[in-house]
Amino acid sequence: MSLVRAKKHLGQHFLTDKNIAARIVNGLRPEQRFNQVLEVGPGMGVLSDILFQHAEYETYLIDIDTESYEYLLKQYPQAASRIINADFLEMDFSSIFKQPFAIIGNFPYNISSQILFKVLDNRQQVVEVVGMFQKEVAERCTAKPGSKEYGILSVFLQAWYTCEYLFTVKAGSFNPPPKVLSGVIRLTRNNIATLDCEEKLFWQVVKAGFNQRRKTLRNALSALINKEKMAEEPLLDLRAERLSVNDFVELTNKITANR
């Protein structure tokens, strides 16, 4: 069977190490109340091979690359109805998945943040994500307050998911090898349905705070706060990177109360 060419414009780096692939799949925890799994960007199926060995999962594959799609159809004819040739970022999950499901993948590095925000937009359905990202992005997802990696993505993901860094993968495990190290993470949906604050304002506060991360929040959020009423608010004297998710929720509520 002809091989699939890795395409630079799609950010494709095919994982070739089957032991790493098995570790990624073993990162899934079906006790998180799912049996449907969506693999994003399966390429030549190194993760798919292992997923299809797990009878407890109803595995779906989605790849934007027509060459990969045709290869996968030949490789897994028994699952043809669950192999999708489409753009993950444009996918309407509710049209396919009627219950909570998990997402797995060796994700294209050029759209990492977009993938994660797509997950956040569908957080009521996506109960777990296990996957590989550029190490820098993986560290950002799991960073703790006070670290230089901690930022917008850290806060938004950690508001609704428990974020764990599982392991690092070297460039030699891929073809072609990327110029960066990779990191595998697991995101597990927490039990928070909605934040205990005005969520739209929460997003604005977090983004504004980190967009000027060298400034104190009093300066970074000047367009959002009533300066007179909040003159004594101690959280505003900190930089965004010092605040936990709960701190941002608390600050959002104080801004709402002091408009």
N, C-alpha and C positions, 0 to 999 in steps of 0.2 A: 504494500500500500504506500502510495507516495506520501512524503512528509510535508508538513505545513511550514512554509517560510515565515520566520518571525519578521513582523513589519514594524519598522521604527516609528512610523506615524501613529501606530496604535499602542506604542509603549510595551510591545510584547517581549518578554524574556521567559522562555519556556523552562519550567522547573524540570530537571532531569534526574534528580536524586530521589529515588523511591522511598528511602528511609525518612527523608524530610517530609515527603508527601504523606506518608503514614502518620507521622507526628502531627501534621496539621489536621488531618481527618480525625485523629484521636483526641484532638482538642475540643471537638463537639461533645456536648453533654445532653443527650436526649431527655434526661430528667428535667430539663428546662421546658418541658411541655410542648414539644414539637415532634413531628415525624416527617415533615416535608423539608427538604434542603435544596436551596438554589445555589449552584456553582456559577460564579461570574468569571468569564474569560477562560474557559477550560483549555483552549489551545489544542494540544495533542493528547489531552486526557490523562495526564499522570495522576491528578487527584481523582478524576472521574473513575478510573479503574478501581480505586480503593472504595470510593463511595458506592459503586454498584455492587460491591461485595457485601455491603451492609443491607441486609433485607429489611431491617427495621426502618430504613429511610426510603421515602419516595423522592428520588433525586431528579431535579431539573437542571438543565444546562442552558446558559445563555451566552452567546458569543456574537459580537458585531461583525466578525471576520467571516465572510462567506466561505473562504477556503477551509477555515477551521470547522465551520458548520457542516460542510459536505464530508469532511474527514470523520467527524464525530458520528454522523448519520450512518456511515459505513461501519464504523467501529462498534456502535451500540444500536443495532437495528431494533432490538427489543424495547428500546426507550425512545423510539423516533418521535412519538407524540409529545415527549417532554424535552426535546432539544429545540431550542428557540434561536432563530437568527434575527437578532434585534439589538438595539442599543439599551443597555441596562439602565442608563440615566433617564430614558424615556419610558421605561416599562411601567405599566399600571398593575401593581401587585395584586390588587383586589380582584382583577379579572381572572386570575389564575389561582391564587391562594385564598381559600375561604376560612382558614384558621391560622394560628400563629406558626411561623416558619423560621428557619435559620438560613443565613447566607454564609458561604465559604468561598475562598478563592485565593489565587496568586494574582492579586489585583494589579491592573495596569497602573504604573507609578505616575503617569502623566495626568490621571484624573482621580488621584487618591482622595483629595478633599471633597470633590464632587460626589464620590461614592459614599463617603461618610455622612455628608449632609442629606443625601438621598435616604440613607438609613434613618437618620434623625426625623426626616419628614414622615417616615412610615414606622415610627417607633412603636405604635400600638400593635403592629403586626409582626415586626422583626424582633424576635425574642433573644436571638443570639447571632453573633458574627464571629467567625474565626478566619483569620486570613493574614496574608503577607503584604506588607507595605515597605516602602523605603524606610530604613531604620530610623531616620530622623522624624518621619511622620508617625511611626509606631511609638516612638518615645514621647512625641507631643500628645498623643491620645492618652497616654498613661501617666503623664507628668503630674507631680504634686505641686500645690501652691508653694511659691518661693523659689522654684527652679526656673532657669532661663528657658526651658522648653515649654513651660506652662503658658497656655494662651487661650484664644477663643475656642479652638477645637477641643481642648482639654475640658473647659468648663461646660460646654454644651453637651459633649458626650457623657461626662461624668454626672451631669444632672439626671440623666435617664438610664445610664448603664454603669455597671461595675466593669472597669477597664483593667485588664491584666496583660503585662508583657510576658510572653511565654518563652521565646528563645530567638537567637540571632542566627541568620543564615548567610554564609559567605558567597561571594560572587561565583565561585567555581561550581556551584550547584545548579547553574542555569546555562542555557544556550539560547542566544549569545549571553555571555556574562555581563551583568550591569556594572556600571562604574562605581556603584555604592554598595554598602552592606544592606541587608534586608532584615526586617524584624517581624515576627509572627505575634499577633495579639488576639485576645478574646474579649469580646464585649458581651456582657450578660445583662439583659433588661432587668432593672430593679422594679420595685412595686409602686413606684410613683406614677400615677396616671397623669396628674397635672401638678405643676409647681404651685406652692402656696404663695403665689404673688401674681401680678399682672404679667403674663408670659411675654407679650409683645414688648413691654417696657424692659423686662429682664434681658431680652435679646439686644435691645438698644444699649442698655447700660454696659453689658459685657463687651459688645463690639466697640463702643466709644472708649471704654476704659483701656482696652488693649491696642486700639489704633494709635493711641498716644501713650504707650506703656511707660515711657520715661517720666511722664508727668504724674503728679498726684491725682487722685480721682476728683478732687475738688476742681482742678483745672481741666482735666480731660472731660468731665461731665458738665461743664459750665452751662451748656445749652439745655441740659435736662433737669437741672436742680433749681430750687428756689434758694438762692445764696443766703438771703437774710435768715430764713427759717432754719436752714441747715448749717448755720455758721459754726455751731459747736459739735457737729457730727464727727466723731473720731474716725469712722471708716473712710471718710473722704480725705483724710490726711495720709492714707496709704496709697501705694501704687496697685494697679489691678492685679499684678502677679502675686500679691500677698493674700488675696481673698479666696476663700474656699467657695464652693457652690452655695453652701448655706449662708455665707456672708453676703454673696451677691443677691440671694433671695431677700435677706434682711434689709440690705441697702435699697433694693427695688421697692419694698414695702414702705420704707421711710420716705423715699422720694414721692411715692404716691400719696402718703399721708400729709406731706408738707408742700403740696403744690399751691 
